[in-house]
Amino acid sequence: MANMAPKKNEMPVQAPEVRNKNFSEVALGYTKEQAVDEAQRCLNCKNKPCVSGCPVSIDIPEFVEKVAQGDFEAAYEVIYRQSSLPAVCGRVCPQERQCESKCVRGIKGEPVAIGRLERFVADWHMANEHEKSKSANLQNGKKVAVIGSGPSGLTCAGDLAKMGYSVTIFEALHTAGGVLVYGIPEFRLPKDIVKREIENLKSLGVEIVTNAVIGKTLTVDELFEAGFEAVFIGSGAGLPRFMNIPGESLNGVYSANEFLTRTNLMKAYKEDSQTPIMHAKRVAVVGGGNVAMDAARCAKRLGAEDVYIVYRRSMDEMPARREEVEHAEEEGIIFKTLNNPVEILGNEQNFVNGIKCVRMELGEPDESGRRSPVEIKDSEYVLDVDAVIMSIGTSPNPLIRSTTEGLDTDRRGCIITKDESGLTSRAGVYAGGDAVTGAATVILAMGAGKSSAKAIDEYLKNK
Ligand SMILES: Cc1cc2nc3c(=O)[nH]c(=O)nc-3n(C[C@H](O)[C@H](O)[C@H](O)COP(=O)(O)OP(=O)(O)OC[C@H]3O[C@@H](n4cnc5c(N)ncnc54)[C@H](O)[C@@H]3O)c2cc1C
């Protein structure tokens, strides 16, 4: 008999006034008892609507049933069939818009906490099963190059290695993991977890070459000349956008990517870190996505007294995950919605000392379906801040497209693919993740890496 409690089991978390001063993980994870109790809320529906909400089609009812039976390793095996990064996905996937949004229990109460259960299972496996993942099939002698070690590249590489290919990942940074290590902060996704998932992949035979910028160190054509028979481009969308308003070149203006990279990858938050970062007292973060929430929460943890989210639409249109917005609010982040910056102001030494904003109201819906913000006349005012973090989106870096002959891209600089296989305009070159879609999500990037791995296998078998 299913557990008919209408609400999910709460996830234990660090108290807001404690966690906004440290970088340790906010959510603490279910205990065994909480996980089993939560799993028993699943009705094990015959038609499995939740699976259709999962971009990598994990058999959710099957893994949840194993949790309910207390067989956590079997649950892990079910998830691992489809996802090579379960500890990551259990933490950062927007489940409320994916699998959980389709859960039948959500009709009359809260859906089953699928994400929390995935996280529990992955963490249980890491803590209790020390065996490395099963080694890859016998090598088939064919070499594939993967550009970028974010979720799309890691997934594509892992799947190809399992099929017997000899895979090398070329990563521009000194550490593998993409946004998982340089963008998403430690308090949402501990870096040890990413490291262990990557070690798992290496044990399948995947080689990772860091500090290798494709387009500079080697070109795509040179990869083919070096004997790679197919290439997957998973280079993400790491180029920050700015608003092009006066004052953006003042000292104290950061792109969110730079601010987060300094804080996370370069560990600026540690006392002994050599990475320079401004410990500003009053910070404005411009934007309303997950990246803006991460930047604001990092600024608070670095010691800022007042941190503002300046966003031109209302709370309802905010693209960030609801949970992230709630966590930010609890931690004392001040939301200035329906506000838009028009100028950043500086002092005589060219350091930021304010941001001029106008108030907005919502007008007619635009092409995205969201009501567009319209400026209210004579509503200008100055917010007193000493740092501004721009978090209004990113696009793919032009380096690969400008050094690869015959690679078609669209007007946003995203690589054009022919279909779900990720095949580009160049034979043998596949692409996926943010480099194709623009900034999106971890699980969509993983799904793209998976589809391309399958397509590359078919291409090389028939070549
Ligand atoms: C701060 C932040 C928070 C986010 N939070 C969430 C969240 O909570 N949930 C969620 O689902 N998604 C979130 N996202 C989005 C998610 O992280 C991305 O959609 C996902 O990482 C995209 O994966 P990817 O593999 O396409 O690219 P990336 O993760 O960007 O990885 C691309 C890799 O390619 C490397 N690279 C780039 N150019 C080259 C080159 N020329 N040569 C070699 N290597 C190169 C880069 O250094 C990088 O390591 C967040 C993003 C950011 C920035």
The ligand as an ORCA input file, in Angstrom:
! r2SCAN-3c Opt
* xyz 0 1
  C      26.193     29.597    -12.786
  C      25.362     28.595    -13.533
  C      24.382     27.895    -12.851
  C      23.619     26.938    -13.508
  N      22.699     26.223    -12.791
  C      22.028     25.214    -13.394
  C      21.135     24.384    -12.648
  O      20.912     24.576    -11.469
  N      20.525     23.356    -13.289
  C      20.756     23.101    -14.612
  O      20.224     22.123    -15.127
  N      21.563     23.890    -15.347
  C      22.214     24.937    -14.775
  N      23.059     25.721    -15.508
  C      23.217     25.447    -16.949
  C      24.097     24.222    -17.193
  O      25.188     24.228    -16.334
  C      24.532     24.172    -18.647
  O      23.376     24.140    -19.454
  C      25.393     22.928    -18.936
  O      26.542     22.932    -18.132
  C      25.792     22.879    -20.405
  O      26.650     21.805    -20.593
  P      27.658     21.770    -21.819
  O      28.374     20.475    -21.728
  O      26.942     22.075    -23.078
  O      28.657     22.994    -21.603
  P      29.560     23.493    -20.384
  O      29.144     22.959    -19.088
  O      29.606     24.970    -20.562
  O      30.987     22.898    -20.735
  C      31.687     23.309    -21.884
  C      33.162     23.032    -21.667
  O      33.835     23.261    -22.906
  C      35.053     23.940    -22.653
  N      35.431     24.643    -23.871
  C      34.874     25.747    -24.423
  N      35.513     26.087    -25.539
  C      36.504     25.177    -25.710
  C      37.530     25.018    -26.681
  N      37.667     25.862    -27.706
  N      38.406     23.988    -26.544
  C      38.291     23.096    -25.492
  N      37.340     23.228    -24.542
  C      36.463     24.251    -24.652
  C      34.706     24.880    -21.506
  O      35.870     25.289    -20.810
  C      33.807     23.977    -20.658
  O      34.549     23.246    -19.730
  C      23.816     26.718    -14.889
  C      24.769     27.456    -15.596
  C      25.535     28.389    -14.933
  C      26.570     29.191    -15.705
*
